[in-house]
Amino acid sequence: MFVTYVLYSFKYDRLYIGYTTDLIQRFRSHQSLAKKGFTTQFRPWFVIEVRFHASKSDALKDERFLKSGQGRHLIRSKILPKYQ
């Protein structure tokens, strides 16, 4: 099972979009384990969207869409308002 996820930093108004096969471990890494990289600068992160996929190619396709202008607009206009 592959998961596409969207993280949001309320403190910095930042989005992070990724995919993984182990969401819990990946979230731990973003939240506290990683010592360098983009996500270390904007902690704490909150999971605001999770999408499950049967194949890696579907997860990658969804990740690419969410990272596009249309995808980011969808996140900011439809998904994020549910949490504010």
C-alpha positions as CSV (number, residue, x, y, z in Angstrom):
1,M,0.0,0.0,0.0
2,F,1.3,3.4,-1.0
3,V,0.3,6.7,0.6
4,T,0.4,10.2,-0.7
5,Y,0.3,12.7,2.1
6,V,0.1,16.5,2.7
7,L,1.7,18.1,5.8
8,Y,1.0,21.6,6.9
9,S,2.9,23.9,9.2
10,F,0.4,26.3,10.8
11,K,3.3,28.3,12.3
12,Y,5.0,29.0,9.0
13,D,2.0,28.5,6.5
14,R,4.0,25.9,4.6
15,L,3.0,22.8,2.8
16,Y,4.9,19.6,2.3
17,I,3.7,16.9,-0.1
18,G,5.2,13.4,-0.3
19,Y,4.5,9.7,-0.7
20,T,5.6,6.6,1.3
21,T,4.8,3.1,2.2
22,D,5.1,3.8,6.0
23,L,3.3,7.0,6.9
24,I,3.9,6.7,10.7
25,Q,7.7,6.3,10.3
26,R,7.8,9.0,7.6
27,F,5.9,11.5,9.8
28,R,8.2,10.8,12.7
29,S,11.1,11.5,10.5
30,H,9.6,14.9,9.4
31,Q,8.5,15.8,12.9
32,S,11.6,15.0,14.9
33,L,14.1,12.4,13.6
34,A,15.6,14.2,10.6
35,K,18.5,16.5,11.3
36,K,18.6,18.4,8.0
37,G,16.3,19.1,5.0
38,F,13.3,21.2,4.2
39,T,10.9,19.8,6.9
40,T,13.3,20.4,9.7
41,Q,13.0,24.2,9.2
42,F,9.2,24.5,9.6
43,R,8.2,22.2,12.5
44,P,5.7,21.3,13.9
45,W,3.9,19.6,11.0
46,F,0.3,18.4,10.9
47,V,-1.0,15.7,8.5
48,I,-4.0,17.3,6.7
49,E,-4.5,14.9,3.8
50,V,-3.8,11.2,3.3
51,R,-4.6,9.3,0.1
52,F,-4.1,5.5,-0.3
53,H,-2.9,3.9,-3.6
54,A,-2.5,0.3,-4.7
55,S,0.6,1.1,-6.8
56,K,3.7,3.2,-6.6
57,S,3.0,4.7,-10.0
58,D,-0.5,5.9,-8.8
59,A,1.0,7.4,-5.7
60,L,3.7,9.2,-7.7
61,K,1.1,10.5,-10.1
62,D,-1.0,11.9,-7.3
63,E,2.1,13.4,-5.6
64,R,3.0,15.2,-8.9
65,F,-0.6,16.5,-9.2
66,L,-0.6,17.8,-5.6
67,K,2.7,19.6,-6.2
68,S,1.4,21.3,-9.3
69,G,-0.3,24.7,-9.3
70,Q,-3.7,23.1,-9.5
71,G,-3.0,20.7,-6.7
72,R,-1.7,23.4,-4.4
73,H,-4.8,25.4,-5.2
74,L,-7.0,22.4,-4.3
75,I,-5.1,22.0,-1.0
76,R,-5.3,25.6,0.0
77,S,-9.0,26.1,-1.2
78,K,-10.6,22.8,-0.2
79,I,-8.5,20.8,2.2
80,L,-6.8,23.4,4.4
81,P,-10.0,25.4,5.3
82,K,-11.3,22.3,7.1
83,Y,-8.5,22.9,9.7
84,Q,-8.7,26.6,10.2
